[in-house]
Structures are given as structure tokens and as C-alpha cells.
Amino acid sequence: MSRVQVVITVPKRVFKTAVARNRIKRQIREAFRLNKDALLQKLTESDQHISLMLGYIAKEPLPYAEIAAGVEKMIRKFPGK
């Protein structure tokens, strides 16, 4: 079993088209994929498994750089051992 399970949500109320919602989810998924090694290292050291639910709350699509910075910040703040 994987140490991390991730669910990503983008509200249909704000982003009406599936294309817009899927693009944001792909960007978040890619940012997480590129930064998950640090999180996995923390979880391995403390022998933990987690489930994360990431909700996109911005009212407009953000550039990938801002999404990636937010994911990095979340992983950095995650408590380790």
C-alpha cells in the first residue's frame, strides 16, 4: 500500500466546464508528483500513512508556478518526525 493517497477537488460551481476543472487538477497532480519525495521521506522516517484531500479554492485559474509553490509550501509545513 502506498504511504500517500491524494484526492483533488475543483468546484463545479466556480469552474463550469470540465476542461477548466481537469486542467487545474492536472496542474495540481503534476506539482504534487514533482514534490512528493520530501513528503514520502518524512512519512517513511515516522512510519506513517496519510490520505490528503486538496481543494482548489481560488476563484480564477492560477498559473502553474503559483500552484506548484502552494503544493511545495503544503509539503514543507507537513509535520515530520
N, C-alpha and C positions, 0 to 999 in steps of 0.2 A: 504494500500500500504506500502511496505517496505521502510525504510529510505535509504537503500543502494542497488544499483544494480551494479553487477560486471560482466565484460566481460574479459576473459583471452585469450590472443593470443600467439601462439608459431609458429614461421615462418617455413613453409614447405621447404623453400629454404635451411635452415640450418639443420633441423631435418627431414630427408627424410621419415622415417617410421611413421605411425600413432601411433604405440606402443610407440615410444620415445616421440612424442608430447603429447599424452594422459597422460603418466606418469608425465611429467613436469606439465601439467595442474592440475592433481590430487594433486600433492605436493603443488602447489600454493593455490589451493582451500582449502586444509586442513589447511595450515598455516593461511590463511585468516579467516577461520571458528574459529580457536582457539583464534584469536586475535581481532575479530570484536567487542567484548563487549566494549572495550575502545573507538572505533570509534563511536559506537551507542550511548554511553553516551555523547560524545561531540556533536553529531548531535541532540540528544534529548534536551540537555541544550540550544542549539541555534535554535531549531525548524527548522532544515534544512533537506533536502533530497538530495542525491547525486547519480550520476552514475559514476562509475570508469571503466577505461579500462586499464588493466595491460598487458603490452607486455614484453615477455621474450626476452632479447637481448644478453644474453651470447652465446658464440659460442660452448659451450660444456655443458652437463648436470652437474649441481652443486649438491652437497649433500643437503639433506633436511635441515640440520642445517643452511646452508647459505641462502637458500630460505626463511626459517622462520625468520631469522634475518633481511633480507631485507624487508619482509612484516611488521614486528614489527616496523622497522625504519620508513617506509612509514606512518603507522598509527600514530606513535608518532609525526611526523612532520606535520600531518594534522591540519590545524588551527581550533581551537575550538571557544569558545565564546569570 
